[in-house]
Amino acid sequence: MTITGQFIEVASVDQIKNGELKAFDVNGESIILINLNGQFYAYKNQCSHMELELTDAEIEGEILTCPWHGAQFDIKTGEVVRLPASEPLEKYEIKVEDGKIFIKI
């Protein structure tokens, strides 16, 4: 990993296929990256409901479903679209340059 200003390189764009989610360790923090039609989104790998990992979450359209209790989130915003979660996911600022994905920590 290389650091570029306040952004940390996490992955290359070809590591995450469209409609796929992958978890990465970034400075001791588990982060999920999601590729939604070529746009990338980064969230803390933790459901806001009971703080369980989202590594095995399902993606259907623009919705991320927690594998534990079925809470659903809008992938683009992290906002809750279905209970039992009541708080949005913790989102990270992201940028893509030269085929590499960086997040701001």
C-alpha positions as CSV (number, residue, x, y, z in Angstrom):
1,M,0.0,0.0,0.0
2,T,1.2,3.5,-0.7
3,I,0.0,6.7,0.8
4,T,-0.9,9.6,-1.4
5,G,-1.6,12.7,0.7
6,Q,-4.4,11.7,3.0
7,F,-5.6,8.9,0.7
8,I,-4.4,5.3,1.1
9,E,-4.2,2.9,-1.8
10,V,-6.5,-0.1,-1.1
11,A,-6.9,-2.0,-4.4
12,S,-6.9,-1.9,-8.1
13,V,-10.1,-1.6,-10.0
14,D,-9.7,-4.9,-11.6
15,Q,-9.7,-6.7,-8.2
16,I,-13.4,-6.0,-7.7
17,K,-15.9,-7.1,-10.4
18,N,-19.2,-5.3,-11.1
19,G,-21.7,-6.1,-8.4
20,E,-19.1,-7.5,-6.1
21,L,-18.0,-6.6,-2.6
22,K,-14.5,-7.3,-1.1
23,A,-13.1,-6.6,2.3
24,F,-9.6,-5.1,2.8
25,D,-7.5,-4.4,5.9
26,V,-6.5,-0.7,5.8
27,N,-4.3,0.4,8.7
28,G,-5.9,-2.2,11.0
29,E,-9.5,-1.2,9.9
30,S,-11.6,-3.6,7.9
31,I,-13.1,-1.8,4.9
32,I,-15.5,-3.1,2.3
33,L,-15.2,-1.9,-1.3
34,I,-18.2,-2.3,-3.6
35,N,-18.2,-2.0,-7.4
36,L,-21.6,-0.8,-8.6
37,N,-21.6,-0.4,-12.4
38,G,-18.0,0.9,-12.4
39,Q,-18.5,3.3,-9.5
40,F,-16.7,2.3,-6.3
41,Y,-18.0,2.8,-2.7
42,A,-16.1,2.2,0.6
43,Y,-17.6,1.5,4.0
44,K,-16.5,0.3,7.3
45,N,-17.0,-3.5,7.3
46,Q,-19.6,-3.3,10.1
47,C,-23.4,-3.2,10.0
48,S,-24.7,-0.3,12.0
49,H,-27.3,-2.6,13.6
50,M,-25.2,-4.9,15.7
51,E,-21.7,-4.1,14.4
52,L,-21.3,-7.5,12.7
53,E,-19.2,-7.8,9.5
54,L,-20.7,-7.2,6.1
55,T,-18.1,-9.4,4.2
56,D,-20.8,-11.9,3.2
57,A,-23.5,-9.3,2.5
58,E,-25.6,-9.6,-0.6
59,I,-25.8,-7.0,-3.4
60,E,-29.1,-6.8,-5.3
61,G,-29.3,-3.8,-7.6
62,E,-28.3,-0.8,-5.5
63,I,-29.1,-2.5,-2.2
64,L,-26.7,-4.1,0.3
65,T,-28.3,-6.6,2.6
66,C,-26.6,-7.6,5.9
67,P,-26.3,-11.4,6.1
68,W,-27.0,-11.4,9.9
69,H,-30.4,-9.7,10.4
70,G,-31.4,-8.5,6.9
71,A,-30.9,-4.8,7.4
72,Q,-30.6,-3.1,4.0
73,F,-28.6,-0.1,2.9
74,D,-28.4,2.1,-0.2
75,I,-25.0,1.3,-1.7
76,K,-24.5,4.8,-3.1
77,T,-25.2,6.6,0.2
78,G,-25.0,4.1,3.0
79,E,-28.4,5.1,4.2
80,V,-30.8,2.6,5.8
81,V,-33.6,1.3,3.5
82,R,-34.8,-1.5,5.8
83,L,-34.7,-2.2,9.5
84,P,-33.5,-3.4,11.9
85,A,-30.6,-1.0,11.3
86,S,-31.5,2.6,12.1
87,E,-28.1,4.4,11.4
88,P,-26.3,4.6,8.1
89,L,-23.1,2.8,7.3
90,E,-19.8,4.5,8.0
91,K,-18.7,5.7,4.6
92,Y,-15.2,6.6,3.4
93,E,-14.3,9.2,0.8
94,I,-12.9,7.4,-2.3
95,K,-11.1,8.3,-5.4
96,V,-9.9,6.3,-8.4
97,E,-6.7,7.2,-10.2
98,D,-4.8,5.3,-12.9
99,G,-6.8,2.1,-12.2
100,K,-6.1,2.3,-8.4
101,I,-8.7,2.8,-5.6
102,F,-7.8,5.1,-2.7
103,I,-9.8,5.8,0.4
104,K,-9.3,8.7,2.8
105,I,-8.7,7.5,6.4
